[in-house]
Amino acid sequence: MATCIQCDEQALEGGDYCAKCEEKAFKKIGGWLYIPALGLLATLLVNSFSVIVTLRLLLDSAGLLPGAVAGVLYFELFAFAGLFFLALYVSSLFVRKKRQLPKSYIALVIAGILVLGADAWLGYRYLDMPLNYENISPVVRSVIGACVWIPYFLVSVRVKRTFVR
């Protein structure tokens, strides 16, 4: 029989902790979950900055922009504001360790990919921006991040014990 690595009591089968220590260990945010927490903070900062910059551009050039350009900027304004509020909601779930967090985090990741993809396509379609490395790389980075974090939030024992219990 294995013993708990913290208190030398009998460990749970297939684990490193006894029942009491395991409950304490998984009550806190820990392990790889610090990376998504920092990602949520970065998402809040980047989207709030994007909303401010887009709003300033719209207000400074009100009535001077062609219809298509103004339409793309309004799309960006509402998309970035939506992502900001979704990230704020997901962050509150994260801090409160709510069971809805895994699905909400996955929804935020997918929404981010969709907004970046739509933004790149709208820029290509209406603003004559080329679909080059510089314009597509944020979408590709987000897809790669999704390939890491979506499976993590679906199968991780740490996520299940921290949020789903």
Buried (B, 14 or more C-beta within 10 A) or exposed (E): EEEBEBEEEEBBEEBBBBEEBBEEBBEEBEBEBEEBBEBBEEBBEBBBEBBEEBBEBBEEEEEEBEEEBBEBBEBBBEBBBBBBEBBBBBBEBBEEBBEBBBBBBBBBBEBBBBBBBBBBBBBBEBEEBEEEEEBBEBBEEBEEBBEEBBEBBEEBEBBBBBBEE
